[in-house]
Amino acid sequence: MGLDMYAYTAPRDLIVGDVDIKLNAIEHVSKIHYWWKHPNLHGWMEMLYRAKGGRKVFNCTTVRLTAEDLDALETAVRNDLLPETIGFFFGLTDGSEREDDLEFIAKARQALAEGAAVLYDSWW
């Protein structure tokens, strides 16, 4: 058990809105990245979700990432600015995740360049 975190791509023209997108209702969704128990990244994604109008408990819900969001995420990762986040079964972010986060950002930017939408989802 724990905080399972996923990034997906989907055809951009099939995505409506920025939050609470039902991935199981969309064809051609592909997982491009997975994290386990990286709560500070999850906290950053929740802040993005709220900024985009999300109102639900941030569990089993999605947020869409734009190129600008990825720029902001990269800045946060490179400057150790991910918000300290705690939660039951979340584990601890220890700083060793930086290269993996940057790898995700690169994959996500490539997906956007190829015309896909990029989405974050989690389950705890």
N, CA, C and O atoms as CSV, one atom per row, in Angstrom:
chain,resi,resn,atom,element,x,y,z
A,1,MET,N,N,0.837,-1.183,0.000
A,1,MET,CA,C,0.000,0.000,0.000
A,1,MET,C,C,0.877,1.238,0.000
A,1,MET,O,O,2.014,1.216,0.471
A,2,GLY,N,N,0.340,2.290,-0.524
A,2,GLY,CA,C,1.080,3.532,-0.537
A,2,GLY,C,C,0.564,4.456,-1.608
A,2,GLY,O,O,-0.451,4.193,-2.253
A,3,LEU,N,N,1.268,5.522,-1.781
A,3,LEU,CA,C,0.930,6.537,-2.767
A,3,LEU,C,C,1.474,6.106,-4.127
A,3,LEU,O,O,2.682,6.156,-4.358
A,4,ASP,N,N,0.590,5.686,-5.019
A,4,ASP,CA,C,0.950,5.333,-6.388
A,4,ASP,C,C,0.604,6.518,-7.280
A,4,ASP,O,O,-0.508,7.044,-7.223
A,5,MET,N,N,1.558,6.931,-8.100
A,5,MET,CA,C,1.410,8.144,-8.898
A,5,MET,C,C,1.753,7.825,-10.344
A,5,MET,O,O,2.731,7.129,-10.617
A,6,TYR,N,N,0.950,8.333,-11.268
A,6,TYR,CA,C,1.081,7.979,-12.670
A,6,TYR,C,C,1.006,9.214,-13.563
A,6,TYR,O,O,0.316,10.182,-13.242
A,7,ALA,N,N,1.716,9.173,-14.675
A,7,ALA,CA,C,1.547,10.151,-15.746
A,7,ALA,C,C,1.114,9.385,-16.986
A,7,ALA,O,O,1.635,8.312,-17.289
A,8,TYR,N,N,0.162,9.953,-17.686
A,8,TYR,CA,C,-0.393,9.335,-18.879
A,8,TYR,C,C,-0.368,10.317,-20.038
A,8,TYR,O,O,-0.323,11.532,-19.844
A,9,THR,N,N,-0.400,9.774,-21.237
A,9,THR,CA,C,-0.676,10.574,-22.417
A,9,THR,C,C,-1.999,10.101,-22.992
A,9,THR,O,O,-2.407,8.954,-22.813
A,10,ALA,N,N,-2.650,11.013,-23.682
A,10,ALA,CA,C,-3.904,10.706,-24.359
A,10,ALA,C,C,-4.016,11.641,-25.562
A,10,ALA,O,O,-3.389,12.699,-25.587
A,11,PRO,N,N,-4.808,11.255,-26.552
A,11,PRO,CA,C,-5.000,12.151,-27.692
A,11,PRO,C,C,-5.564,13.500,-27.215
A,11,PRO,O,O,-6.590,13.556,-26.536
A,12,ARG,N,N,-4.883,14.558,-27.580
A,12,ARG,CA,C,-5.257,15.891,-27.111
A,12,ARG,C,C,-6.701,16.237,-27.441
A,12,ARG,O,O,-7.381,16.862,-26.627
A,13,ASP,N,N,-7.183,15.847,-28.613
A,13,ASP,CA,C,-8.539,16.217,-29.008
A,13,ASP,C,C,-9.626,15.453,-28.247
A,13,ASP,O,O,-10.805,15.785,-28.368
A,14,LEU,N,N,-9.253,14.449,-27.476
A,14,LEU,CA,C,-10.236,13.708,-26.680
A,14,LEU,C,C,-10.325,14.209,-25.235
A,14,LEU,O,O,-11.164,13.736,-24.468
A,15,ILE,N,N,-9.477,15.148,-24.866
A,15,ILE,CA,C,-9.444,15.648,-23.496
A,15,ILE,C,C,-10.219,16.953,-23.411
A,15,ILE,O,O,-9.946,17.908,-24.137
A,16,VAL,N,N,-11.190,16.971,-22.508
A,16,VAL,CA,C,-11.985,18.175,-22.273
A,16,VAL,C,C,-11.721,18.637,-20.851
A,16,VAL,O,O,-11.930,17.884,-19.900
A,17,GLY,N,N,-11.268,19.861,-20.705
A,17,GLY,CA,C,-11.006,20.419,-19.387
A,17,GLY,C,C,-9.612,20.110,-18.897
A,17,GLY,O,O,-8.812,19.470,-19.580
A,18,ASP,N,N,-9.342,20.588,-17.683
A,18,ASP,CA,C,-8.015,20.447,-17.088
A,18,ASP,C,C,-7.979,19.546,-15.860
A,18,ASP,O,O,-6.900,19.131,-15.438
A,19,VAL,N,N,-9.130,19.236,-15.282
A,19,VAL,CA,C,-9.177,18.419,-14.071
A,19,VAL,C,C,-10.312,17.414,-14.148
A,19,VAL,O,O,-11.249,17.564,-14.932
A,20,ASP,N,N,-10.207,16.375,-13.310
A,20,ASP,CA,C,-11.262,15.374,-13.152
A,20,ASP,C,C,-11.617,14.680,-14.474
A,20,ASP,O,O,-12.786,14.420,-14.760
A,21,ILE,N,N,-10.602,14.392,-15.254
A,21,ILE,CA,C,-10.777,13.726,-16.538
A,21,ILE,C,C,-10.843,12.219,-16.282
A,21,ILE,O,O,-9.976,11.665,-15.606
A,22,LYS,N,N,-11.842,11.573,-16.805
A,22,LYS,CA,C,-12.040,10.132,-16.608
A,22,LYS,C,C,-11.218,9.349,-17.635
A,22,LYS,O,O,-11.630,9.191,-18.784
A,23,LEU,N,N,-10.071,8.870,-17.212
A,23,LEU,CA,C,-9.161,8.185,-18.127
A,23,LEU,C,C,-9.758,6.912,-18.708
A,23,LEU,O,O,-9.479,6.563,-19.855
A,24,ASN,N,N,-10.573,6.220,-17.931
A,24,ASN,CA,C,-11.137,4.954,-18.422
A,24,ASN,C,C,-12.182,5.169,-19.514
A,24,ASN,O,O,-12.623,4.206,-20.141
A,25,ALA,N,N,-12.580,6.406,-19.748
A,25,ALA,CA,C,-13.548,6.709,-20.798
A,25,ALA,C,C,-12.874,7.177,-22.089
A,25,ALA,O,O,-13.554,7.540,-23.049
A,26,ILE,N,N,-11.538,7.168,-22.112
A,26,ILE,CA,C,-10.786,7.684,-23.261
A,26,ILE,C,C,-9.988,6.552,-23.904
A,26,ILE,O,O,-9.327,5.777,-23.212
A,27,GLU,N,N,-10.054,6.463,-25.217
A,27,GLU,CA,C,-9.261,5.470,-25.938
A,27,GLU,C,C,-7.829,5.956,-26.116
A,27,GLU,O,O,-7.572,7.158,-26.173
A,28,HIS,N,N,-6.926,5.034,-26.199
A,28,HIS,CA,C,-5.518,5.303,-26.511
A,28,HIS,C,C,-4.795,6.079,-25.411
A,28,HIS,O,O,-3.976,6.953,-25.695
A,29,VAL,N,N,-5.098,5.760,-24.173
A,29,VAL,CA,C,-4.370,6.330,-23.037
A,29,VAL,C,C,-3.151,5.445,-22.791
A,29,VAL,O,O,-3.258,4.219,-22.772
A,30,SER,N,N,-1.993,6.075,-22.603
A,30,SER,CA,C,-0.757,5.329,-22.360
A,30,SER,C,C,-0.053,5.855,-21.125
A,30,SER,O,O,0.089,7.065,-20.950
A,31,LYS,N,N,0.388,4.945,-20.268
A,31,LYS,CA,C,1.170,5.344,-19.101
A,31,LYS,C,C,2.581,5.667,-19.561
A,31,LYS,O,O,3.207,4.878,-20.269
A,32,ILE,N,N,3.091,6.849,-19.152
A,32,ILE,CA,C,4.462,7.210,-19.531
A,32,ILE,C,C,5.397,7.301,-18.332
A,32,ILE,O,O,6.616,7.354,-18.500
A,33,HIS,N,N,4.836,7.319,-17.118
A,33,HIS,CA,C,5.716,7.402,-15.954
A,33,HIS,C,C,4.974,6.923,-14.707
A,33,HIS,O,O,3.748,6.991,-14.622
A,34,TYR,N,N,5.749,6.443,-13.758
A,34,TYR,CA,C,5.210,5.946,-12.486
A,34,TYR,C,C,6.138,6.367,-11.357
A,34,TYR,O,O,7.360,6.283,-11.483
A,35,TRP,N,N,5.555,6.820,-10.257
A,35,TRP,CA,C,6.287,7.099,-9.020
A,35,TRP,C,C,5.579,6.353,-7.892
A,35,TRP,O,O,4.382,6.079,-7.971
A,36,TRP,N,N,6.318,6.037,-6.864
A,36,TRP,CA,C,5.731,5.432,-5.671
A,36,TRP,C,C,6.234,6.198,-4.461
A,36,TRP,O,O,7.439,6.331,-4.245
A,37,LYS,N,N,5.294,6.695,-3.680
A,37,LYS,CA,C,5.597,7.398,-2.430
A,37,LYS,C,C,6.570,8.567,-2.624
A,37,LYS,O,O,7.650,8.609,-2.035
A,38,HIS,N,N,6.156,9.496,-3.455
A,38,HIS,CA,C,6.897,10.747,-3.665
A,38,HIS,C,C,5.918,11.880,-3.308
A,38,HIS,O,O,5.430,12.584,-4.191
A,39,PRO,N,N,5.638,12.045,-2.012
A,39,PRO,CA,C,4.564,12.952,-1.595
A,39,PRO,C,C,4.777,14.406,-1.968
A,39,PRO,O,O,3.799,15.108,-2.224
A,40,ASN,N,N,6.010,14.890,-2.009
A,40,ASN,CA,C,6.195,16.300,-2.334
A,40,ASN,C,C,5.797,16.597,-3.775
A,40,ASN,O,O,5.240,17.659,-4.055
A,41,LEU,N,N,6.073,15.683,-4.684
A,41,LEU,CA,C,5.597,15.852,-6.054
A,41,LEU,C,C,4.072,15.798,-6.085
A,41,LEU,O,O,3.434,16.582,-6.788
A,42,HIS,N,N,3.500,14.889,-5.337
A,42,HIS,CA,C,2.049,14.785,-5.269
A,42,HIS,C,C,1.444,16.091,-4.726
A,42,HIS,O,O,0.417,16.555,-5.222
A,43,GLY,N,N,2.080,16.672,-3.717
A,43,GLY,CA,C,1.610,17.945,-3.174
A,43,GLY,C,C,1.654,19.044,-4.218
A,43,GLY,O,O,0.738,19.864,-4.295
A,44,TRP,N,N,2.712,19.073,-5.026
A,44,TRP,CA,C,2.812,20.063,-6.102
A,44,TRP,C,C,1.681,19.857,-7.102
A,44,TRP,O,O,1.049,20.817,-7.545
A,45,MET,N,N,1.429,18.596,-7.456
A,45,MET,CA,C,0.350,18.295,-8.406
A,45,MET,C,C,-1.012,18.672,-7.822
A,45,MET,O,O,-1.891,19.134,-8.550
A,46,GLU,N,N,-1.190,18.482,-6.529
A,46,GLU,CA,C,-2.463,18.886,-5.918
A,46,GLU,C,C,-2.635,20.400,-5.959
A,46,GLU,O,O,-3.739,20.888,-6.201
A,47,MET,N,N,-1.564,21.143,-5.727
A,47,MET,CA,C,-1.652,22.598,-5.821
A,47,MET,C,C,-2.035,23.016,-7.246
A,47,MET,O,O,-2.828,23.938,-7.432
A,48,LEU,N,N,-1.473,22.337,-8.246
A,48,LEU,CA,C,-1.827,22.614,-9.636
A,48,LEU,C,C,-3.296,22.284,-9.891
A,48,LEU,O,O,-4.009,23.053,-10.537
A,49,TYR,N,N,-3.738,21.149,-9.386
A,49,TYR,CA,C,-5.137,20.732,-9.516
A,49,TYR,C,C,-6.071,21.795,-8.941
A,49,TYR,O,O,-7.058,22.166,-9.575
A,50,ARG,N,N,-5.760,22.277,-7.755
A,50,ARG,CA,C,-6.593,23.306,-7.111
A,50,ARG,C,C,-6.561,24.613,-7.917
A,50,ARG,O,O,-7.591,25.266,-8.081
A,51,ALA,N,N,-5.388,24.987,-8.414
A,51,ALA,CA,C,-5.257,26.215,-9.206
A,51,ALA,C,C,-6.074,26.142,-10.502
A,51,ALA,O,O,-6.519,27.164,-11.023
A,52,LYS,N,N,-6.262,24.928,-11.010
A,52,LYS,CA,C,-7.033,24.747,-12.242
A,52,LYS,C,C,-8.510,24.511,-11.974
A,52,LYS,O,O,-9.269,24.196,-12.891
A,53,GLY,N,N,-8.920,24.662,-10.718
A,53,GLY,CA,C,-10.337,24.562,-10.381
A,53,GLY,C,C,-10.782,23.265,-9.748
A,53,GLY,O,O,-11.974,23.089,-9.497
A,54,GLY,N,N,-9.859,22.340,-9.477
A,54,GLY,CA,C,-10.222,21.065,-8.864
A,54,GLY,C,C,-10.732,21.253,-7.447
A,54,GLY,O,O,-10.175,22.039,-6.680
A,55,ARG,N,N,-11.777,20.542,-7.103
A,55,ARG,CA,C,-12.406,20.689,-5.787
A,55,ARG,C,C,-12.537,19.374,-5.020
A,55,ARG,O,O,-12.883,19.386,-3.839
A,56,LYS,N,N,-12.271,18.254,-5.664
A,56,LYS,CA,C,-12.442,16.950,-5.023
A,56,LYS,C,C,-11.254,16.624,-4.123
A,56,LYS,O,O,-10.227,17.302,-4.158
A,57,VAL,N,N,-11.411,15.578,-3.319
A,57,VAL,CA,C,-10.263,15.020,-2.612
A,57,VAL,C,C,-9.295,14.568,-3.698
A,57,VAL,O,O,-9.699,13.899,-4.650
A,58,PHE,N,N,-8.024,14.925,-3.564
A,58,PHE,CA,C,-7.061,14.665,-4.632
A,58,PHE,C,C,-6.563,13.230,-4.548
A,58,PHE,O,O,-5.425,12.968,-4.158
A,59,ASN,N,N,-7.428,12.320,-4.919
A,59,ASN,CA,C,-7.150,10.889,-4.941
A,59,ASN,C,C,-7.998,10.282,-6.049
A,59,ASN,O,O,-9.216,10.455,-6.080
A,60,CYS,N,N,-7.342,9.571,-6.953
A,60,CYS,CA,C,-8.050,8.966,-8.087
A,60,CYS,C,C,-8.736,10.030,-8.941
A,60,CYS,O,O,-9.840,9.823,-9.446
A,61,THR,N,N,-8.071,11.157,-9.091
A,61,THR,CA,C,-8.552,12.204,-9.983
A,61,THR,C,C,-7.363,12.730,-10.766
A,61,THR,O,O,-6.216,12.480,-10.397
A,62,THR,N,N,-7.620,13.443,-11.824
A,62,THR,CA,C,-6.562,13.823,-12.745
A,62,THR,C,C,-6.391,15.329,-12.845
A,62,THR,O,O,-7.292,16.112,-12.543
A,63,VAL,N,N,-5.204,15.696,-13.277
A,63,VAL,CA,C,-4.908,17.081,-13.642
A,63,VAL,C,C,-4.084,17.040,-14.926
A,63,VAL,O,O,-3.171,16.228,-15.078
A,64,ARG,N,N,-4.430,17.932,-15.835
A,64,ARG,CA,C,-3.725,18.035,-17.124
A,64,ARG,C,C,-2.528,18.965,-16.970
A,64,ARG,O,O,-2.624,20.008,-16.322
A,65,LEU,N,N,-1.406,18.585,-17.564
A,65,LEU,CA,C,-0.194,19.394,-17.507
A,65,LEU,C,C,0.087,20.028,-18.862
A,65,LEU,O,O,0.077,19.352,-19.890
A,66,THR,N,N,0.336,21.320,-18.851
A,66,THR,CA,C,0.696,22.058,-20.053
A,66,THR,C,C,2.207,22.254,-20.084
A,66,THR,O,O,2.910,21.889,-19.142
A,67,ALA,N,N,2.693,22.827,-21.163
A,67,ALA,CA,C,4.122,23.148,-21.259
A,67,ALA,C,C,4.526,24.119,-20.155
A,67,ALA,O,O,5.607,23.989,-19.581
A,68,GLU,N,N,3.675,25.082,-19.856
A,68,GLU,CA,C,3.962,26.041,-18.795
A,68,GLU,C,C,4.008,25.359,-17.428
A,68,GLU,O,O,4.838,25.697,-16.584
A,69,ASP,N,N,3.113,24.402,-17.220
A,69,ASP,CA,C,3.126,23.647,-15.966
A,69,ASP,C,C,4.436,22.871,-15.829
A,69,ASP,O,O,5.024,22.824,-14.748
A,70,LEU,N,N,4.885,22.272,-16.915
A,70,LEU,CA,C,6.142,21.517,-16.881
A,70,LEU,C,C,7.327,22.432,-16.615
A,70,LEU,O,O,8.267,22.038,-15.925
A,71,ASP,N,N,7.298,23.651,-17.153
A,71,ASP,CA,C,8.359,24.627,-16.850
A,71,ASP,C,C,8.378,24.939,-15.359
A,71,ASP,O,O,9.438,24.967,-14.734
A,72,ALA,N,N,7.189,25.173,-14.795
A,72,ALA,CA,C,7.097,25.478,-13.356
A,72,ALA,C,C,7.543,24.283,-12.520
A,72,ALA,O,O,8.224,24.448,-11.508
A,73,LEU,N,N,7.161,23.084,-12.943
A,73,LEU,CA,C,7.574,21.882,-12.220
A,73,LEU,C,C,9.083,21.719,-12.278
A,73,LEU,O,O,9.706,21.399,-11.265
A,74,GLU,N,N,9.679,21.932,-13.436
A,74,GLU,CA,C,11.130,21.801,-13.548
A,74,GLU,C,C,11.839,22.795,-12.613
A,74,GLU,O,O,12.811,22.443,-11.945
A,75,THR,N,N,11.353,24.010,-12.575
A,75,THR,CA,C,11.936,25.006,-11.666
A,75,THR,C,C,11.838,24.534,-10.222
A,75,THR,O,O,12.800,24.636,-9.460
A,76,ALA,N,N,10.671,24.016,-9.849
A,76,ALA,CA,C,10.474,23.529,-8.477
A,76,ALA,C,C,11.401,22.349,-8.167
A,76,ALA,O,O,11.990,22.291,-7.088
A,77,VAL,N,N,11.529,21.425,-9.095
A,77,VAL,CA,C,12.385,20.253,-8.884
A,77,VAL,C,C,13.853,20.672,-8.770
A,77,VAL,O,O,14.553,20.259,-7.845
A,78,ARG,N,N,14.302,21.481,-9.701
A,78,ARG,CA,C,15.720,21.877,-9.723
A,78,ARG,C,C,16.117,22.735,-8.515
A,78,ARG,O,O,17.277,22.730,-8.100
A,79,ASN,N,N,15.160,23.462,-7.959
A,79,ASN,CA,C,15.454,24.366,-6.844
A,79,ASN,C,C,14.939,23.862,-5.500
A,79,ASN,O,O,14.841,24.626,-4.539
A,80,ASP,N,N,14.606,22.563,-5.438
A,80,ASP,CA,C,14.100,21.955,-4.197
A,80,ASP,C,C,12.920,22.728,-3.622
A,80,ASP,O,O,12.874,23.006,-2.424
A,81,LEU,N,N,11.968,23.073,-4.483
A,81,LEU,CA,C,10.814,23.860,-4.073
A,81,LEU,C,C,9.503,23.073,-4.081
A,81,LEU,O,O,8.428,23.662,-3.974
A,82,LEU,N,N,9.584,21.749,-4.206
A,82,LEU,CA,C,8.353,20.971,-4.088
A,82,LEU,C,C,7.867,21.101,-2.645
A,82,LEU,O,O,8.672,21.015,-1.718
A,83,PRO,N,N,6.570,21.306,-2.442
A,83,PRO,CA,C,6.073,21.541,-1.085
A,83,PRO,C,C,6.139,20.282,-0.220
A,83,PRO,O,O,5.790,19.194,-0.677
A,84,GLU,N,N,6.578,20.428,1.005
A,84,GLU,CA,C,6.588,19.289,1.919
A,84,GLU,C,C,5.154,18.824,2.104
A,84,GLU,O,O,4.279,19.604,2.479
A,85,THR,N,N,4.927,17.563,1.842
A,85,THR,CA,C,3.574,17.010,1.842
A,85,THR,C,C,3.574,15.727,2.663
A,85,THR,O,O,4.464,14.889,2.521
A,86,ILE,N,N,2.583,15.582,3.510
A,86,ILE,CA,C,2.453,14.373,4.316
A,86,ILE,C,C,1.065,13.785,4.122
A,86,ILE,O,O,0.122,14.493,3.769
A,87,GLY,N,N,0.952,12.516,4.350
A,87,GLY,CA,C,-0.324,11.844,4.258
A,87,GLY,C,C,-0.167,10.391,4.665
A,87,GLY,O,O,0.932,9.838,4.621
A,88,PHE,N,N,-1.257,9.788,5.055
A,88,PHE,CA,C,-1.255,8.395,5.452
A,88,PHE,C,C,-0.816,7.547,4.268
A,88,PHE,O,O,-1.393,7.667,3.188
A,89,PHE,N,N,0.172,6.707,4.438
A,89,PHE,CA,C,0.738,5.840,3.392
A,89,PHE,C,C,1.533,6.596,2.330
A,89,PHE,O,O,1.902,5.999,1.319
A,90,PHE,N,N,1.817,7.901,2.522
A,90,PHE,CA,C,2.498,8.678,1.494
A,90,PHE,C,C,3.998,8.437,1.457
A,90,PHE,O,O,4.613,8.624,0.407
A,91,GLY,N,N,4.603,8.035,2.552
A,91,GLY,CA,C,6.052,7.909,2.591
A,91,GLY,C,C,6.696,9.285,2.689
A,91,GLY,O,O,6.042,10.262,3.054
A,92,LEU,N,N,7.985,9.353,2.357
A,92,LEU,CA,C,8.733,10.608,2.442
A,92,LEU,C,C,9.507,10.845,1.154
A,92,LEU,O,O,10.079,9.917,0.581
A,93,THR,N,N,9.519,12.090,0.706
A,93,THR,CA,C,10.399,12.493,-0.381
A,93,THR,C,C,11.764,12.731,0.232
A,93,THR,O,O,11.877,13.418,1.247
A,94,ASP,N,N,12.811,12.166,-0.377
A,94,ASP,CA,C,14.138,12.300,0.235
A,94,ASP,C,C,15.159,13.005,-0.651
A,94,ASP,O,O,16.329,13.099,-0.281
A,95,GLY,N,N,14.744,13.496,-1.801
A,95,GLY,CA,C,15.656,14.195,-2.698
A,95,GLY,C,C,16.263,13.315,-3.771
A,95,GLY,O,O,16.783,13.821,-4.765
A,96,SER,N,N,16.205,12.013,-3.586
A,96,SER,CA,C,16.786,11.101,-4.582
A,96,SER,C,C,15.923,11.013,-5.846
A,96,SER,O,O,16.330,10.399,-6.833
A,97,GLU,N,N,14.762,11.610,-5.818
A,97,GLU,CA,C,13.808,11.511,-6.924
A,97,GLU,C,C,14.079,12.513,-8.048
A,97,GLU,O,O,13.447,12.440,-9.102
A,98,ARG,N,N,15.000,13.436,-7.839
A,98,ARG,CA,C,15.205,14.546,-8.781
A,98,ARG,C,C,15.428,14.073,-10.223
A,98,ARG,O,O,14.737,14.540,-11.129
A,99,GLU,N,N,16.358,13.176,-10.448
A,99,GLU,CA,C,16.647,12.736,-11.818
A,99,GLU,C,C,15.441,12.053,-12.452
A,99,GLU,O,O,15.176,12.232,-13.641
A,100,ASP,N,N,14.716,11.277,-11.667
A,100,ASP,CA,C,13.508,10.624,-12.166
A,100,ASP,C,C,12.452,11.671,-12.531
A,100,ASP,O,O,11.782,11.542,-13.555
A,101,ASP,N,N,12.302,12.692,-11.712
A,101,ASP,CA,C,11.342,13.761,-12.015
A,101,ASP,C,C,11.724,14.481,-13.304
A,101,ASP,O,O,10.862,14.776,-14.132
A,102,LEU,N,N,13.007,14.761,-13.471
A,102,LEU,CA,C,13.468,15.434,-14.687
A,102,LEU,C,C,13.288,14.539,-15.917
A,102,LEU,O,O,13.006,15.028,-17.011
A,103,GLU,N,N,13.452,13.235,-15.732
A,103,GLU,CA,C,13.193,12.287,-16.819
A,103,GLU,C,C,11.725,12.347,-17.225
A,103,GLU,O,O,11.403,12.358,-18.413
A,104,PHE,N,N,10.836,12.387,-16.233
A,104,PHE,CA,C,9.404,12.522,-16.537
A,104,PHE,C,C,9.137,13.806,-17.309
A,104,PHE,O,O,8.422,13.787,-18.311
A,105,ILE,N,N,9.695,14.909,-16.861
A,105,ILE,CA,C,9.456,16.200,-17.516
A,105,ILE,C,C,9.892,16.139,-18.977
A,105,ILE,O,O,9.196,16.653,-19.852
A,106,ALA,N,N,11.015,15.528,-19.240
A,106,ALA,CA,C,11.492,15.387,-20.626
A,106,ALA,C,C,10.515,14.550,-21.453
A,106,ALA,O,O,10.185,14.916,-22.581
A,107,LYS,N,N,10.054,13.431,-20.898
A,107,LYS,CA,C,9.089,12.585,-21.617
A,107,LYS,C,C,7.785,13.335,-21.855
A,107,LYS,O,O,7.195,13.231,-22.930
A,108,ALA,N,N,7.339,14.081,-20.866
A,108,ALA,CA,C,6.087,14.822,-20.987
A,108,ALA,C,C,6.205,15.917,-22.049
A,108,ALA,O,O,5.281,16.125,-22.835
A,109,ARG,N,N,7.329,16.608,-22.070
A,109,ARG,CA,C,7.533,17.642,-23.101
A,109,ARG,C,C,7.530,17.030,-24.495
A,109,ARG,O,O,6.969,17.604,-25.428
A,110,GLN,N,N,8.151,15.872,-24.634
A,110,GLN,CA,C,8.157,15.184,-25.927
A,110,GLN,C,C,6.740,14.804,-26.338
A,110,GLN,O,O,6.366,14.962,-27.500
A,111,ALA,N,N,5.962,14.310,-25.401
A,111,ALA,CA,C,4.573,13.940,-25.697
A,111,ALA,C,C,3.768,15.157,-26.145
A,111,ALA,O,O,3.000,15.079,-27.105
A,112,LEU,N,N,3.942,16.270,-25.457
A,112,LEU,CA,C,3.246,17.492,-25.863
A,112,LEU,C,C,3.670,17.913,-27.264
A,112,LEU,O,O,2.831,18.309,-28.074
A,113,ALA,N,N,4.959,17.832,-27.554
A,113,ALA,CA,C,5.475,18.205,-28.876
A,113,ALA,C,C,4.896,17.315,-29.971
A,113,ALA,O,O,4.754,17.744,-31.116
A,114,GLU,N,N,4.563,16.080,-29.617
A,114,GLU,CA,C,3.981,15.134,-30.576
A,114,GLU,C,C,2.463,15.257,-30.662
A,114,GLU,O,O,1.818,14.499,-31.388
A,115,GLY,N,N,1.887,16.215,-29.920
A,115,GLY,CA,C,0.454,16.482,-30.019
A,115,GLY,C,C,-0.421,15.774,-29.001
A,115,GLY,O,O,-1.646,15.802,-29.124
A,116,ALA,N,N,0.168,15.147,-28.011
A,116,ALA,CA,C,-0.618,14.450,-26.987
A,116,ALA,C,C,-0.919,15.382,-25.814
A,116,ALA,O,O,-0.287,16.427,-25.653
A,117,ALA,N,N,-1.870,14.993,-25.025
A,117,ALA,CA,C,-2.125,15.628,-23.736
A,117,ALA,C,C,-1.398,14.815,-22.683
A,117,ALA,O,O,-1.236,13.605,-22.843
A,118,VAL,N,N,-0.953,15.460,-21.600
A,118,VAL,CA,C,-0.273,14.792,-20.497
A,118,VAL,C,C,-1.116,14.978,-19.243
A,118,VAL,O,O,-1.547,16.087,-18.929
A,119,LEU,N,N,-1.345,13.878,-18.534
A,119,LEU,CA,C,-2.212,13.881,-17.360
A,119,LEU,C,C,-1.534,13.193,-16.177
A,119,LEU,O,O,-0.807,12.214,-16.346
A,120,TYR,N,N,-1.781,13.713,-14.994
A,120,TYR,CA,C,-1.280,13.111,-13.749
A,120,TYR,C,C,-2.471,12.528,-13.011
A,120,TYR,O,O,-3.552,13.117,-12.986
A,121,ASP,N,N,-2.262,11.373,-12.416
A,121,ASP,CA,C,-3.286,10.698,-11.621
A,121,ASP,C,C,-2.590,9.990,-10.467
A,121,ASP,O,O,-1.394,9.707,-10.541
A,122,SER,N,N,-3.316,9.710,-9.422
A,122,SER,CA,C,-2.725,9.027,-8.276
A,122,SER,C,C,-3.786,8.199,-7.556
A,122,SER,O,O,-4.991,8.343,-7.765
A,123,TRP,N,N,-3.267,7.324,-6.698
A,123,TRP,CA,C,-4.162,6.491,-5.897
A,123,TRP,C,C,-3.463,6.202,-4.584
A,123,TRP,O,O,-2.342,5.693,-4.572
A,124,TRP,N,N,-4.112,6.521,-3.487
A,124,TRP,CA,C,-3.560,6.226,-2.178
A,124,TRP,C,C,-4.599,5.621,-1.277
A,124,TRP,O,O,-4.309,5.306,-0.123
